[in-house]
């Protein structure tokens, strides 16, 4: 059977998103909130097939469908089809140890999910846009019809900036996608040598986690020197409304395959929920996902939890204020 060219390519796997949704017949449905919205009436429901995707995001140049779909197939065959198996392990409280293969799959899945979203591509597109806009301005000021960039002489004769930038980014996109995957593979090697696996469970029925279109959070104890590719970053991924997976770069020799587990109850579960949901909003590009109740709860805390801290104020003060408000 011949392969087909897949146009709609998901950068957040559907097999991941379904754990934040509900099954309706043969389709999974999930609630969606734009990160810029503050009104609960703006929450809407969608099929997971219709969120966190971009047309031809991973499509490569090539003569055959197999060549064009190489990266899309890699994500699907090597990682996505195994996600449910690692999800079951990570959310099963009786599972305290994984095999070497399972550990590698868990770490590989999180790291590739960190790099495969549109955040990195869009950052590069934005940078290109600024560079090209400046180049066009300089050409206009000097009366030139070309500029030099990375050793190339580039003509802009009879070209408009918007059209030129779109074509430029389209040509560069396959290279960016390949670079993202190469960087992810290199980081996987590093994190396999160091990471411990921890799962935090929110042990309260009325508290729910959300996720987003850029769900893996990278944090570092030294924010002043934070770098997204630093192997000492803690990587966090909400697995569903109750579980957070953490890759901790401080593994103790001999405990590499242990799954460390922590059940948190109020008030610490409230803090975990608030900080995780806040991080998802901060990290998202456009949308947050979850149950309707979880997104409504997030909106109730949005104004207080996301405002800038006042001078001398600490996050503990914010949490205390939220508690006073009954949130």
C-alpha positions in Angstrom: 0.0 0.0 0.0 1.5 3.4 -1.0 2.1 6.1 1.5 0.1 9.3 1.3 1.2 12.8 1.8 -0.1 14.1 5.2 -0.9 17.8 5.0 -2.2 18.5 8.5 0.7 17.7 10.8 0.2 17.9 14.6 3.1 19.4 16.6 1.5 18.4 19.9 0.6 14.6 19.6 -3.0 13.7 19.6 -2.2 10.6 21.7 -1.0 13.1 24.4 -3.8 15.6 24.1 -6.5 12.9 24.4 -5.7 12.4 28.1 -7.0 16.0 28.7 -10.2 15.4 26.7 -13.1 13.0 26.7 -14.1 10.3 24.2 -17.2 11.1 22.2 -18.0 8.2 19.9 -14.8 7.7 18.0 -13.5 11.2 18.5 -11.7 12.8 21.4 -13.0 16.3 22.4 -11.1 18.9 24.3 -11.9 22.4 25.6 -9.8 25.2 24.3 -9.0 28.7 25.6 -7.0 31.4 23.8 -4.1 32.6 26.1 -5.2 36.2 25.5 -8.8 35.7 26.6 -10.2 36.4 30.1 -13.9 35.6 29.6 -15.1 32.1 30.4 -17.6 32.4 27.5 -14.6 32.3 25.1 -13.9 28.7 26.1 -14.9 26.4 23.3 -14.8 22.7 22.5 -13.0 21.1 19.6 -11.9 17.7 18.3 -8.3 17.1 19.1 -7.8 16.5 15.3 -8.3 20.2 14.8 -5.9 21.7 17.4 -2.1 22.1 17.7 -1.4 21.5 14.0 0.1 23.3 11.0 0.0 22.4 7.3 3.2 20.8 6.1 5.2 21.8 9.2 7.5 18.7 8.9 7.3 18.2 5.1 10.7 17.9 3.6 11.8 18.4 0.0 12.0 15.2 -1.9 11.0 13.2 -5.0 8.9 10.6 -3.1 6.2 10.7 -0.5 8.5 8.7 1.9 11.3 11.3 1.5 8.8 14.2 2.2 7.2 12.5 5.2 10.5 11.2 6.8 10.3 13.4 9.9 6.5 13.1 10.3 6.9 9.3 10.1 9.7 9.4 12.6 7.6 11.2 15.2 4.6 8.9 14.5 6.4 5.5 14.4 9.2 6.0 16.8 7.4 8.0 19.6 3.7 8.7 19.2 2.6 5.1 18.8 4.3 4.2 22.1 2.9 7.1 24.1 0.0 5.2 25.6 2.3 2.5 27.0 4.5 5.0 28.8 1.5 7.0 30.0 0.1 3.9 31.7 3.4 3.2 33.4 3.8 6.8 34.6 0.3 7.2 36.0 0.2 3.7 37.6 1.2 4.3 41.3 2.3 0.7 41.6 5.0 1.1 39.0 8.2 2.1 40.7 10.8 1.0 38.1 11.1 1.0 34.4 13.3 -0.9 31.9 16.2 0.8 30.1 14.1 0.8 26.9 11.1 2.4 28.7 13.3 5.0 30.4 14.8 6.0 27.0 11.4 6.2 25.4 10.1 8.5 28.3 13.1 10.8 28.0 13.0 10.8 24.2 9.3 11.6 24.1 9.6 14.6 26.5 12.7 16.1 24.8 11.2 15.8 21.3 7.9 17.3 22.5 10.0 20.2 23.8 11.6 20.8 20.4 8.9 19.8 17.9 6.4 22.6 18.6 6.1 25.7 16.4 7.7 27.9 19.1 11.2 27.5 17.7 10.2 27.8 14.1 8.1 30.9 14.8 11.0 32.5 16.7 13.2 31.9 13.7 10.6 33.3 11.4 10.2 36.4 13.5 14.0 36.9 13.6 14.1 36.5 9.8 11.3 39.0 9.4 13.1 41.6 11.5 16.4 41.1 9.6 14.7 41.3 6.2 12.7 44.3 7.2 15.9 46.1 8.2 17.7 45.0 5.0 14.8 46.3 2.9 14.9 49.7 4.7 18.7 50.0 4.1 18.3 49.2 0.5 15.6 51.8 0.2 17.7 54.4 1.9 20.8 53.7 -0.2 18.9 53.0 -3.5 20.3 49.5 -3.7 18.5 46.5 -5.2 20.4 43.9 -3.3 21.9 43.1 0.1 24.5 40.6 1.4 23.4 38.0 3.9 25.5 35.0 5.1 27.9 35.4 2.2 25.1 35.6 -0.4 24.1 38.5 -2.6 20.3 38.7 -2.5 18.3 40.7 -5.0 15.1 42.4 -4.0 14.4 44.0 -7.3 10.6 44.3 -7.9 9.9 42.5 -4.7 7.6 43.4 -1.8 8.8 42.7 1.8 5.9 40.5 2.9 6.0 38.3 -0.1 9.8 38.0 0.0 9.8 37.1 3.8 7.1 34.5 3.3 9.1 32.8 0.5 12.4 33.1 2.5 10.9 31.4 5.5 9.3 28.7 3.4 12.7 27.8 1.8 14.4 27.8 5.2 11.8 25.8 7.1 12.9 22.2 6.2 16.4 23.1 7.5 15.0 24.5 10.7 12.9 21.4 11.3 15.9 19.1 10.7 18.0 21.2 13.1 15.4 21.0 15.8 15.4 17.2 15.5 19.2 17.0 15.5 19.4 19.2 18.6 16.7 17.0 20.3 18.6 13.8 19.6 21.8 15.3 21.0 20.1 16.5 24.2 18.4 13.0 24.6 21.9 11.5 24.8 22.9 13.9 27.5 19.8 13.5 29.5 19.9 9.7 29.4 23.1 10.0 31.3 21.8 12.2 34.0 18.0 12.3 34.4 15.8 10.9 37.1 12.1 10.4 36.5 9.6 11.8 38.9 5.8 11.9 38.8 3.8 14.3 41.0 0.2 13.5 41.6 -2.4 16.2 42.5 -4.3 14.3 45.2 -7.4 16.5 45.3 -10.6 15.8 43.3 -11.4 19.5 42.8 -8.0 20.6 41.4 -7.2 20.1 37.7 -4.2 20.7 35.5 -4.3 22.2 32.0 -1.9 21.9 29.1 -1.1 24.0 26.0 0.2 24.1 22.5 3.8 24.2 23.9 3.4 21.8 26.9 7.0 21.0 28.0 8.3 23.5 30.5 12.0 24.0 31.1 13.1 25.5 34.4 16.5 26.2 36.0 17.6 27.2 39.5 19.7 29.9 37.9 17.2 31.9 35.8 19.8 34.6 35.2 21.7 32.1 33.0 18.8 30.2 31.7 19.3 28.6 28.2 16.6 26.5 26.5 19.2 23.8 25.5 20.9 23.5 28.9 20.9 19.8 30.0 20.6 20.9 33.7 17.1 22.3 33.1 14.3 20.5 34.8 11.7 19.5 32.2 8.1 19.4 33.3 5.1 17.9 31.3 1.5 17.6 32.6 0.3 14.1 31.7 -3.3 14.7 32.4 -5.4 16.7 34.9 -3.8 15.1 37.9 -0.2 14.1 37.0 3.0 16.0 36.2 6.1 14.3 34.8 9.4 15.8 35.8 12.8 14.9 34.3 15.3 15.9 37.0 19.0 16.2 35.9 20.4 14.9 39.3 20.2 11.2 39.1 21.9 9.0 41.6 24.0 6.2 40.2 22.1 2.9 40.5 18.7 4.6 40.6 18.4 5.5 36.9 15.4 3.2 36.4 13.5 4.2 39.5 10.2 6.2 39.1 10.1 8.6 42.0 6.5 9.4 43.1 5.0 12.2 45.1 1.4 12.7 46.1 0.6 16.2 47.1 -2.4 17.4 49.1 -3.7 20.8 50.0 -2.3 23.4 50.4 0.7 22.1 48.4 -1.5 20.6 45.7 -3.0 24.1 45.2 0.4 25.6 44.7 1.4 22.8 42.2 -1.8 23.4 40.3 -1.4 27.2 40.2 2.3 27.2 39.2 1.8 24.5 36.6 -1.2 26.2 35.0 0.5 29.6 35.1 3.6 28.1 33.4 1.4 26.6 30.7 -0.1 30.0 29.9 3.3 31.6 29.9 4.8 28.9 27.7 1.9 28.7 25.3 1.9 30.3 21.9 -1.8 30.6 21.3 -4.0 28.1 23.2 -4.4 26.3 26.5 -6.3 22.9 26.7 -8.1 21.0 29.3 -11.5 20.3 30.8 -14.1 23.2 30.8 -13.9 23.3 34.6 -10.1 23.4 34.7 -10.0 26.3 32.2 -12.7 28.2 34.1 -10.8 27.7 37.3 -7.6 29.0 35.6 -9.5 32.2 34.6 -10.7 32.7 38.2 -7.0 32.8 39.3 -5.6 34.5 36.2 -5.7 38.2 37.3 -4.2 37.6 40.7 -1.6 34.9 39.8 -0.3 36.5 36.6 0.1 40.1 37.7 3.7 41.3 38.3 4.9 41.1 41.9 5.0 44.3 43.8 8.2 45.5 45.3 9.0 43.2 48.3 6.2 40.8 47.5 6.7 37.1 47.3 4.8 34.4 45.5 3.8 33.0 48.9 1.9 36.3 49.4 0.0 35.8 46.1 -1.0 32.2 47.1 -2.2 33.5 50.5 -4.3 36.2 48.7 -5.8 33.5 46.5 -6.6 31.4 49.5 -8.4 34.3 51.1 -10.4 34.8 48.0 -11.4 31.1 48.1 -9.6 30.3 44.9 
